[in-house]
Amino acid sequence: MRVIVIGAGIGGLTTAAALARAGLDVTVLESQVYPGGCAGTFYHQRYRFDAGATLAAGFYPGGPMDLVSQATGITSWPVQKSNTAMVVHLPDGTKINRLTDDSQQLETQNEFYQSGMSFFKWQRKTADSLWKLALKLPPWPPQSYADFAKITAIGIPWLLTDQNYLVLKDSFRKVSAYLQDAPDNLRLFVDAQLLISAQVTSEHANAFYGAAALDLPRRGIVHLMGGMGAIAETLVDSIRSNGGKVLYRQEVTRISPTIEKRMLVETKQSSAFEADIVIGNLSPWNAAELVDNELKGKFPRFQSELTDGWGAFMVYVGLNDRIVQPDFPLHHQIIQRRPFGEGNSIFASLSPSWDPGRAPKGHRALTISTHTRLDKWWDLYKNDRIAYEALKSALVAKTLAAAEIVLPGLRDSADIIMPGTPITFQRYTQRKNGWVGGFPQTSLFRVLGPRVASNFWLVGDSIFPGQSTAAVSLGGLRVANMVLKKVGF
């Protein structure tokens, strides 16, 4: 039973590692020269920068990455725990420490006094219930009678435990329903956090999903030796140690069925691989472009949804660490004004001082991101390159100015300042138009299931449960389990 996985993102690598450990013949094809995709770490001029994702979650007993370890045989991850997941900076100078220690979470609530108590009580209780359900890998959305049966088998006991049925009222509510009389700072805080975890603010975020998304700091945030790419590299080691292959510089150009009802995967390098099952760690639009006519009919509704969602504008900075204070938290979300994104809100992540492999001695690697709309970048890139470069320069300046709120003197101490636009993301990650982050989570029904056909599956941030390394890992395990069941393991 041969499996081809297209793309060495975290979801695809998790699936591949679990299947390889179970004894299947697994090959991963990756177009880049390193693994991880948007959660990879790349090398440039003596620095190792996190490409996109910078927040690693799910590393706690019984959590997503613990389940990955059990399924893949990974005995340890190169991680160091952190007490502070991130610091959120509001426009009036308020700082909110998002702590990973559950006993210290009252600090967040106390910043908003009594006005925030009821909201956080709801959010934490709902999130605890939903994470317990998510770790059982429910097949949502259901794509077969077997999926309905499994959801019933998982869901009914869950509903009857601790009165979890009470949270069902949030299935069709928005998070904003719990912020009716909230002060501006609380709304700003919640909206900014939802934007990075659910790709949408409280007025539009489904309450069910939003409660769990807001809970990520409590879900085992760690720092990784070597950067975010260390997750992918550890999974690659697991795949290879269990007899699987991970091949780089293999850009897939076509997927088609064979006469024997297998799948043929062809690459730009003129290689061809036959497989019984193909798993694409791809966005649905990328997958639709690769498949033969027989499978194109599975993707019609995706074509009209590409403009919905976000791209990322990145600034990668190599800086002298003399401007970094001792015990400086490594992750910061900085909100200056609404509307969010476009430099008005940014997320900045600094490499640790204890990781000398990330930067030259006395220096640090800094990754800064801000949400950005896709259409304007592609319009200027295709029609007005001078305006495209001007927009890029203006947004670099705006983003660095926001980062200097927490790192004064940043621009003067930098020896590298390198921007990346959605065009850059498409070039290096192959994601159509540089679309990242998954679908905005406005509804529980606005999600995709992984099964495209009996021998073609998808994983990644556009497949339920969605974005974050923890979520795509759970999605990868779910697909691995379903494939193993299909082939009789």
Secondary structure in CASP SS format (residue, H / E / C, confidence):
PFRMAT SS
TARGET T0000
AUTHOR 0000-0000-0000
METHOD secondary structure of the structure
MODEL  1
M C 1.00
R E 1.00
V E 1.00
I E 1.00
V E 1.00
I E 1.00
G C 1.00
A C 1.00
G E 1.00
I H 1.00
G H 1.00
G H 1.00
L H 1.00
T H 1.00
T H 1.00
A H 1.00
A H 1.00
A H 1.00
L H 1.00
A H 1.00
R H 1.00
A H 1.00
G C 1.00
L C 1.00
D E 1.00
V E 1.00
T E 1.00
V E 1.00
L E 1.00
E C 1.00
S C 1.00
Q C 1.00
V C 1.00
Y C 1.00
P C 1.00
G E 1.00
G H 1.00
C H 1.00
A H 1.00
G C 1.00
T E 1.00
F E 1.00
Y E 1.00
H E 1.00
Q C 1.00
R C 1.00
Y E 1.00
R E 1.00
F E 1.00
D E 1.00
A C 1.00
G C 1.00
A C 1.00
T C 1.00
L C 1.00
A E 1.00
A C 1.00
G C 1.00
F C 1.00
Y C 1.00
P C 1.00
G C 1.00
G C 1.00
P H 1.00
M H 1.00
D H 1.00
L H 1.00
V H 1.00
S H 1.00
Q H 1.00
A H 1.00
T H 1.00
G C 1.00
I C 1.00
T C 1.00
S C 1.00
W C 1.00
P C 1.00
V E 1.00
Q E 1.00
K E 1.00
S C 1.00
N C 1.00
T E 1.00
A E 1.00
M E 1.00
V E 1.00
V E 1.00
H E 1.00
L C 1.00
P C 1.00
D C 1.00
G C 1.00
T C 1.00
K E 1.00
I E 1.00
N E 1.00
R E 1.00
L E 1.00
T C 1.00
D C 1.00
D H 1.00
S H 1.00
Q H 1.00
Q C 1.00
L H 1.00
E H 1.00
T H 1.00
Q H 1.00
N H 1.00
E H 1.00
F C 1.00
Y H 1.00
Q H 1.00
S H 1.00
G H 1.00
M H 1.00
S H 1.00
F H 1.00
F H 1.00
K H 1.00
W H 1.00
Q H 1.00
R H 1.00
K H 1.00
T H 1.00
A H 1.00
D H 1.00
S H 1.00
L H 1.00
W H 1.00
K H 1.00
L H 1.00
A H 1.00
L C 1.00
K C 1.00
L C 1.00
P C 1.00
P C 1.00
W C 1.00
P C 1.00
P C 1.00
Q C 1.00
S C 1.00
Y H 1.00
A H 1.00
D H 1.00
F H 1.00
A H 1.00
K H 1.00
I H 1.00
T H 1.00
A H 1.00
I H 1.00
G H 1.00
I H 1.00
P H 1.00
W H 1.00
L H 1.00
L H 1.00
T C 1.00
D C 1.00
Q C 1.00
N H 1.00
Y H 1.00
L H 1.00
V H 1.00
L H 1.00
K H 1.00
D H 1.00
S H 1.00
F H 1.00
R C 1.00
K E 1.00
V H 1.00
S H 1.00
A H 1.00
Y H 1.00
L C 1.00
Q C 1.00
D C 1.00
A C 1.00
P C 1.00
D H 1.00
N H 1.00
L H 1.00
R H 1.00
L H 1.00
F H 1.00
V H 1.00
D H 1.00
A H 1.00
Q H 1.00
L H 1.00
L H 1.00
I H 1.00
S H 1.00
A H 1.00
Q C 1.00
V C 1.00
T C 1.00
S C 1.00
E C 1.00
H C 1.00
A C 1.00
N E 1.00
A H 1.00
F H 1.00
Y H 1.00
G H 1.00
A H 1.00
A H 1.00
A H 1.00
L C 1.00
D C 1.00
L H 1.00
P H 1.00
R H 1.00
R C 1.00
G C 1.00
I C 1.00
V E 1.00
H E 1.00
L E 1.00
M C 1.00
G C 1.00
G C 1.00
M C 1.00
G H 1.00
A H 1.00
I H 1.00
A H 1.00
E H 1.00
T H 1.00
L H 1.00
V H 1.00
D H 1.00
S H 1.00
I H 1.00
R H 1.00
S H 1.00
N C 1.00
G C 1.00
G C 1.00
K E 1.00
V E 1.00
L E 1.00
Y C 1.00
R C 1.00
Q C 1.00
E C 1.00
V E 1.00
T E 1.00
R E 1.00
I E 1.00
S E 1.00
P E 1.00
T C 1.00
I C 1.00
E C 1.00
K C 1.00
R C 1.00
M E 1.00
L E 1.00
V E 1.00
E E 1.00
T E 1.00
K C 1.00
Q C 1.00
S C 1.00
S C 1.00
A E 1.00
F E 1.00
E E 1.00
A E 1.00
D C 1.00
I E 1.00
V E 1.00
I E 1.00
G E 1.00
N C 1.00
L C 1.00
S C 1.00
P H 1.00
W H 1.00
N H 1.00
A H 1.00
A H 1.00
E H 1.00
L H 1.00
V E 1.00
D C 1.00
N H 1.00
E H 1.00
L H 1.00
K H 1.00
G C 1.00
K C 1.00
F C 1.00
P H 1.00
R H 1.00
F H 1.00
Q H 1.00
S H 1.00
E C 1.00
L C 1.00
T C 1.00
D C 1.00
G C 1.00
W E 1.00
G E 1.00
A E 1.00
F E 1.00
M E 1.00
V E 1.00
Y E 1.00
V E 1.00
G E 1.00
L E 1.00
N E 1.00
D H 1.00
R H 1.00
I H 1.00
V C 1.00
Q C 1.00
P C 1.00
D C 1.00
F C 1.00
P C 1.00
L C 1.00
H E 1.00
H E 1.00
Q E 1.00
I E 1.00
I E 1.00
Q C 1.00
R C 1.00
R C 1.00
P C 1.00
F C 1.00
G C 1.00
E C 1.00
G C 1.00
N C 1.00
S E 1.00
I E 1.00
F E 1.00
A E 1.00
S E 1.00
L E 1.00
S C 1.00
P C 1.00
S C 1.00
W C 1.00
D C 1.00
P H 1.00
G H 1.00
R H 1.00
A C 1.00
P C 1.00
K C 1.00
G C 1.00
H E 1.00
R E 1.00
A E 1.00
L E 1.00
T E 1.00
I E 1.00
S E 1.00
T E 1.00
H E 1.00
T E 1.00
R C 1.00
L H 1.00
D H 1.00
K H 1.00
W H 1.00
W H 1.00
D H 1.00
L H 1.00
Y H 1.00
K H 1.00
N H 1.00
D C 1.00
R H 1.00
I H 1.00
A H 1.00
Y H 1.00
E H 1.00
A H 1.00
L H 1.00
K H 1.00
S H 1.00
A H 1.00
L H 1.00
V H 1.00
A H 1.00
K H 1.00
T H 1.00
L H 1.00
A H 1.00
A H 1.00
A H 1.00
E C 1.00
I C 1.00
V C 1.00
L C 1.00
P C 1.00
G C 1.00
L H 1.00
R H 1.00
D H 1.00
S H 1.00
A E 1.00
D E 1.00
I E 1.00
I E 1.00
M E 1.00
P E 1.00
G E 1.00
T C 1.00
P H 1.00
I H 1.00
T H 1.00
F H 1.00
Q H 1.00
R H 1.00
Y H 1.00
T H 1.00
Q C 1.00
R C 1.00
K H 1.00
N H 1.00
G H 1.00
W C 1.00
V E 1.00
G C 1.00
G C 1.00
F C 1.00
P C 1.00
Q C 1.00
T C 1.00
S C 1.00
L C 1.00
F C 1.00
R C 1.00
V C 1.00
L C 1.00
G C 1.00
P C 1.00
R E 1.00
V E 1.00
A E 1.00
S C 1.00
N C 1.00
F E 1.00
W E 1.00
L E 1.00
V C 1.00
G C 1.00
D C 1.00
S C 1.00
I C 1.00
F C 1.00
P C 1.00
G C 1.00
Q C 1.00
S C 1.00
T H 1.00
A H 1.00
A H 1.00
V H 1.00
S H 1.00
L H 1.00
G H 1.00
G H 1.00
L H 1.00
R H 1.00
V H 1.00
A H 1.00
N H 1.00
M H 1.00
V H 1.00
L H 1.00
K H 1.00
K H 1.00
V C 1.00
G C 1.00
F C 1.00
END
